Amino acid sequence: MINIKRYCKDVDITNVSFIEDCIFKYLNGKKKSKWGRRDVQKFLSDFSGFDREYIRFKITNNEKYELFPIIRDIAVYMSNSIKNKELKLKPIRYHTIVDGMTHKERVIGVQHPLHQMFDYVVVEGLHSMFDAKIGVFQCASIPKRGQAYGKKYVNKWVNEKDTTYFVKGDIKQCFPSIPHDKLMNFIIRDVKNSLLVWLTSRLLTMFNSGLSIGSYLSQYLCNYYLSYAYHYASEQLFKIRETKKRGDKRIRLISHILFYMDDFLLTGSSKKDLKRAMKMLIKYINDFLGLIVKPNWKINKLSETEPIDMMGFVFRKNRTTIREKIFLKTRRYFLKVKKLLKQNKSIPLHLAYQCISANGWYVNTNSHKIRDKLNMDEIVSKCKKIISYHHKMKRSGIYEDFSKFSTT
């Protein structure tokens, strides 16, 4: 009998201090604080009975510490809900958005702040299992393993001798297609913590189908579910070669694999082997995980005319550029700012944020000429001043017209 290692047995998700830490992680955010959100302020007001203006005043005046007793009370409430297995949450609101880059329609789930706090409790509770199961080259929604992380390795791989051919796959409607029963069977097998399993299952039942795009928990569960495909590709995509002296020898069909959420990349030195590997992986994803890979994949030979287009980057040997759609869209932000500065006009706050966000694409690619041509360093510096000024005014409680602030 094979002993399967199980995780999370020592995690106490009813511990009030543990829940408090999860709430603060939610409120402080990975990239952006959620303290200033209206729905969060309304929830804190409704839960505590304090006036919403009082909550907002404390947050904008950097006196959040006075709201910490409310966080403690929320943590106690959540602890009791888990102990009693009584979870009362508002239904998820769904709406359709059009992705600005790809123009694809996506159904986004908007969760109540309390629901999102429970998401953080589950993710932190399952942390050791996620660390063990999610693959090294699964590069989406994992801290310190985003686009820049994936780009670093693909940059390296494209210059290796065994990266002659590549193939990209895309799982059709991945999030909404993940079956709850199979996902929960994996979690029950891997997690030795009955309350944590119950809470995960209960939160899953809140989704209409599969997982919800926009959910913090869903990002991790999707990566965890697809980790089975990742490990299969890493460990089982091989062929047997018979040798007279050493007997049967395992030969890997691929040289590298990378998952970017539901997109994946396989590279290899043999077109025939790569095609065989892709068919094996597709069969595994279909039969074992119950998901469908889009049939539009094809084997390409890496060249100047057939580069690897992945994670928004375009990879060629010794050169990495930005995907054309992203380049055209982000360049417009800098052109608008350049025009405003030429007319001696101020930079709107939203445009300053757009330029700061877009700058990462150019810093992490071979885009020196366009950076110099558009004076991107100077523009980014001015945008940072705009944003800094905005935050200073917000903290001081002064709400005025930011367009009066000149950057010239």
Salt bridges, closest charged atoms under 4 A:
GLU20 OE1 - ARG72 NH1 2.62
ASP39 OD2 - ARG37 NH2 2.70
ASP46 OD2 - LYS42 NZ 2.89
GLU53 OE1 - ARG56 NH2 2.93
GLU63 OE1 - LYS58 NZ 2.89
GLU66 OE1 - LYS58 NZ 2.94
ASP99 OD2 - ARG106 NE 3.46
ASP119 OD1 - HIS115 NE2 3.97
GLU124 OE1 - LYS25 NZ 2.96
ASP131 OD2 - HIS127 ND1 3.18
GLU160 OE1 - HIS256 NE2 2.64
ASP170 OD2 - LYS294 NZ 3.05
ASP190 OD1 - LYS133 NZ 3.71
ASP190 OD1 - ARG189 NE 3.33
GLU235 OE2 - HIS231 ND1 3.35
ASP273 OD1 - LYS239 NZ 3.12
ASP287 OD2 - LYS283 NZ 2.75
GLU304 OE1 - ARG316 NE 3.58
GLU304 OE1 - ARG319 NH2 2.72
ASP309 OD1 - ARG323 NE 2.71
ASP377 OD1 - ARG371 NH2 2.21
